[in-house]
């Protein structure tokens, strides 16, 4: 039974293809802090949080983002550590022109891209989960369906190149604004929009294929 394909279609909406997935996975959703408020706070206070505080606050979304950006579960812990090594090394250079979260997103996207290009592959394990609290009241079926949907999504995202995948993940799943996406990835705003448009076509086609496969299986 193609449960993943069925649940994946529940996340489909015209503007944001998969907004609910970000919420289910501990994503920003309605509580997302936009760059304006955090950036304003940063400019008003030159004090940076400690690395330990940054890790506690941002490790869950870094872990989640790395998974959606193509880092397998078997390697995500190591790559997550690499992200925060870079954060530690470059924190003194952070000027507050964007939010701290947007800045870390950029490091996360570049580190994931470097990982994918390096060809590092380890035996996949399926027991690791992001450092997030389990969803209260979720049934075993709901949990299984969400895991299947995430696996289907990851398979579809694998069809994108690094540039398009990064834009899609940051905008559609992590719900950054397009201005934040462009800032995080260091590209012109119009380029970010173009990559998103192209990525959406690929993802929409992948969702349609998943639906067709489910229909053929008689699920």
TILO-102040 format. One record per residue (C-alpha): residue in three letters; x, y, z. Coordinates in nm, 2 decimals. Layout:
<pts>
PT code   east  north     up
PT  ALA      X      Y      Z
...
</pts>
This chain:
<pts>
PT code   east  north     up
PT  UNK   0.00   0.00   0.00
PT  UNK   0.16   0.33  -0.11
PT  UNK   0.08   0.52   0.21
PT  UNK   0.36   0.77   0.15
PT  UNK   0.21   0.89  -0.18
PT  UNK  -0.13   0.93  -0.03
PT  UNK  -0.01   1.13   0.27
PT  UNK   0.22   1.34   0.04
PT  UNK  -0.08   1.47  -0.15
PT  UNK  -0.23   1.60   0.18
PT  UNK   0.06   1.84   0.19
PT  UNK   0.00   1.98  -0.16
PT  UNK  -0.13   2.34  -0.18
PT  UNK  -0.10   2.58  -0.47
PT  UNK   0.14   2.83  -0.32
PT  UNK   0.35   2.62  -0.08
PT  UNK   0.36   2.26  -0.20
PT  UNK   0.44   2.10   0.13
PT  UNK   0.38   2.34   0.42
PT  UNK   0.23   2.09   0.66
PT  UNK   0.54   1.87   0.63
PT  UNK   0.75   2.14   0.79
PT  UNK   0.50   2.17   1.08
PT  UNK   0.49   1.79   1.13
PT  UNK   0.87   1.77   1.13
PT  UNK   0.91   2.05   1.38
PT  UNK   0.94   2.32   1.12
PT  UNK   0.88   2.68   1.16
PT  UNK   0.52   2.70   1.06
PT  UNK   0.33   2.98   1.22
PT  UNK   0.60   3.03   1.48
PT  UNK   0.87   3.10   1.23
PT  UNK   1.08   3.41   1.32
PT  UNK   1.13   3.62   1.02
PT  UNK   1.45   3.80   0.93
PT  UNK   1.31   4.14   1.01
PT  UNK   1.24   4.09   1.37
PT  UNK   1.55   3.89   1.45
PT  UNK   1.77   4.11   1.24
PT  UNK   1.64   4.42   1.42
PT  UNK   1.71   4.26   1.75
PT  UNK   2.06   4.17   1.64
PT  UNK   2.14   4.52   1.53
PT  UNK   2.01   4.66   1.86
PT  UNK   2.23   4.42   2.06
PT  UNK   2.59   4.35   1.95
PT  UNK   2.61   4.05   2.19
PT  UNK   2.61   3.72   2.01
PT  UNK   2.47   3.41   2.19
PT  UNK   2.72   3.14   2.29
PT  UNK   2.79   2.85   2.06
PT  UNK   2.61   2.62   2.31
PT  UNK   2.30   2.84   2.30
PT  UNK   2.31   2.86   1.92
PT  UNK   2.34   2.48   1.90
PT  UNK   2.05   2.42   2.13
PT  UNK   1.83   2.67   1.94
PT  UNK   1.92   2.57   1.59
PT  UNK   2.04   2.21   1.58
PT  UNK   1.69   2.07   1.52
PT  UNK   1.63   2.27   1.20
PT  UNK   1.99   2.21   1.08
PT  UNK   1.94   1.83   1.13
PT  UNK   1.60   1.85   0.95
PT  UNK   1.74   2.07   0.67
PT  UNK   2.04   1.84   0.61
PT  UNK   1.80   1.55   0.57
PT  UNK   1.59   1.73   0.32
PT  UNK   1.90   1.85   0.14
PT  UNK   2.01   1.50   0.07
PT  UNK   2.23   1.39   0.36
PT  UNK   2.13   1.04   0.47
PT  UNK   2.05   0.95   0.82
PT  UNK   2.37   0.75   0.86
PT  UNK   2.58   1.07   0.80
PT  UNK   2.35   1.35   0.92
PT  UNK   2.50   1.37   1.27
PT  UNK   2.85   1.41   1.14
PT  UNK   2.75   1.66   0.88
PT  UNK   2.55   1.85   1.14
PT  UNK   2.86   1.88   1.35
PT  UNK   3.05   2.01   1.05
PT  UNK   2.79   2.28   1.01
PT  UNK   2.85   2.40   1.37
PT  UNK   3.22   2.38   1.33
PT  UNK   3.19   2.63   1.05
PT  UNK   2.95   2.84   1.26
PT  UNK   3.20   2.84   1.54
PT  UNK   3.48   2.94   1.31
PT  UNK   3.29   3.22   1.13
PT  UNK   3.07   3.35   1.41
PT  UNK   3.30   3.64   1.47
PT  UNK   3.25   3.75   1.11
PT  UNK   2.87   3.76   1.14
PT  UNK   2.77   4.12   1.09
PT  UNK   2.40   4.09   1.16
PT  UNK   2.29   4.20   0.81
PT  UNK   2.06   3.90   0.80
PT  UNK   1.91   3.70   1.08
PT  UNK   2.13   3.45   1.25
PT  UNK   1.90   3.17   1.14
PT  UNK   1.92   3.28   0.78
PT  UNK   2.30   3.29   0.81
PT  UNK   2.31   2.94   0.95
PT  UNK   2.07   2.82   0.68
PT  UNK   2.33   2.93   0.42
PT  UNK   2.61   2.73   0.59
PT  UNK   2.38   2.43   0.61
PT  UNK   2.29   2.44   0.24
PT  UNK   2.66   2.48   0.14
PT  UNK   2.77   2.20   0.37
PT  UNK   2.50   1.97   0.24
PT  UNK   2.60   2.05  -0.12
PT  UNK   2.97   1.98  -0.04
PT  UNK   2.87   1.65   0.11
PT  UNK   2.66   1.54  -0.19
PT  UNK   2.94   1.64  -0.43
PT  UNK   3.20   1.45  -0.22
PT  UNK   3.03   1.12  -0.29
PT  UNK   3.06   1.01   0.07
PT  UNK   2.83   0.72   0.13
PT  UNK   2.79   0.50   0.44
PT  UNK   2.56   0.22   0.51
PT  UNK   2.22   0.36   0.57
PT  UNK   2.05   0.31   0.91
PT  UNK   1.69   0.38   0.97
PT  UNK   1.68   0.41   1.35
PT  UNK   1.81   0.77   1.38
PT  UNK   1.56   1.04   1.41
PT  UNK   1.60   1.42   1.43
PT  UNK   1.64   1.56   1.79
PT  UNK   1.27   1.65   1.82
PT  UNK   0.99   1.56   2.06
PT  UNK   0.75   1.29   1.93
PT  UNK   0.41   1.42   1.82
PT  UNK   0.16   1.37   2.10
PT  UNK  -0.14   1.16   2.01
PT  UNK   0.01   1.03   1.69
PT  UNK  -0.09   0.68   1.61
PT  UNK   0.14   0.41   1.48
PT  UNK  -0.03   0.45   1.14
PT  UNK   0.02   0.83   1.14
PT  UNK   0.39   0.79   1.23
PT  UNK   0.43   0.53   0.95
PT  UNK   0.25   0.74   0.70
PT  UNK   0.46   1.05   0.78
PT  UNK   0.78   0.84   0.74
PT  UNK   0.66   0.71   0.41
PT  UNK   0.57   1.06   0.29
PT  UNK   0.91   1.19   0.39
PT  UNK   1.08   0.90   0.21
PT  UNK   0.88   0.98  -0.10
PT  UNK   0.96   1.35  -0.07
PT  UNK   1.34   1.27  -0.03
PT  UNK   1.32   1.05  -0.34
PT  UNK   1.16   1.34  -0.54
PT  UNK   1.41   1.60  -0.41
PT  UNK   1.70   1.37  -0.52
PT  UNK   1.59   1.46  -0.88
PT  UNK   1.69   1.83  -0.82
PT  UNK   2.03   1.98  -0.85
PT  UNK   2.18   2.14  -0.55
PT  UNK   2.08   2.49  -0.64
PT  UNK   1.72   2.41  -0.70
PT  UNK   1.69   2.18  -0.41
PT  UNK   1.83   2.43  -0.16
PT  UNK   1.58   2.70  -0.28
PT  UNK   1.29   2.46  -0.26
PT  UNK   1.38   2.33   0.08
PT  UNK   1.44   2.67   0.23
PT  UNK   1.12   2.83   0.09
PT  UNK   0.87   2.55   0.07
PT  UNK   0.96   2.34   0.37
PT  UNK   1.14   2.57   0.61
PT  UNK   0.92   2.86   0.50
PT  UNK   1.18   3.13   0.47
PT  UNK   1.08   3.43   0.26
PT  UNK   1.23   3.45  -0.09
PT  UNK   1.44   3.75   0.03
PT  UNK   1.58   3.53   0.31
PT  UNK   1.64   3.24   0.07
PT  UNK   1.84   3.46  -0.17
PT  UNK   2.04   3.60   0.12
PT  UNK   2.12   3.26   0.27
PT  UNK   2.23   3.12  -0.07
PT  UNK   2.41   3.43  -0.19
PT  UNK   2.22   3.46  -0.52
PT  UNK   2.01   3.74  -0.68
PT  UNK   1.64   3.74  -0.58
PT  UNK   1.53   3.68  -0.94
PT  UNK   1.76   3.38  -0.96
PT  UNK   1.61   3.23  -0.65
PT  UNK   1.26   3.27  -0.80
PT  UNK   1.37   3.11  -1.12
PT  UNK   1.52   2.81  -0.93
PT  UNK   1.20   2.78  -0.73
PT  UNK   0.98   2.78  -1.04
PT  UNK   1.19   2.50  -1.20
PT  UNK   1.21   2.30  -0.88
PT  UNK   0.83   2.31  -0.83
PT  UNK   0.78   2.16  -1.18
PT  UNK   1.00   1.87  -1.09
PT  UNK   0.83   1.82  -0.75
PT  UNK   0.48   1.85  -0.90
PT  UNK   0.57   1.58  -1.16
PT  UNK   0.71   1.36  -0.88
PT  UNK   0.40   1.39  -0.68
PT  UNK   0.19   1.31  -0.98
PT  UNK   0.40   1.00  -1.04
PT  UNK   0.36   0.89  -0.68
PT  UNK  -0.02   0.93  -0.72
PT  UNK  -0.02   0.72  -1.04
PT  UNK   0.19   0.45  -0.88
PT  UNK  -0.05   0.44  -0.58
PT  UNK  -0.35   0.41  -0.81
PT  UNK  -0.19   0.13  -1.01
PT  UNK  -0.11  -0.06  -0.68
PT  UNK  -0.48  -0.04  -0.59
PT  UNK  -0.41   0.13  -0.26
</pts>
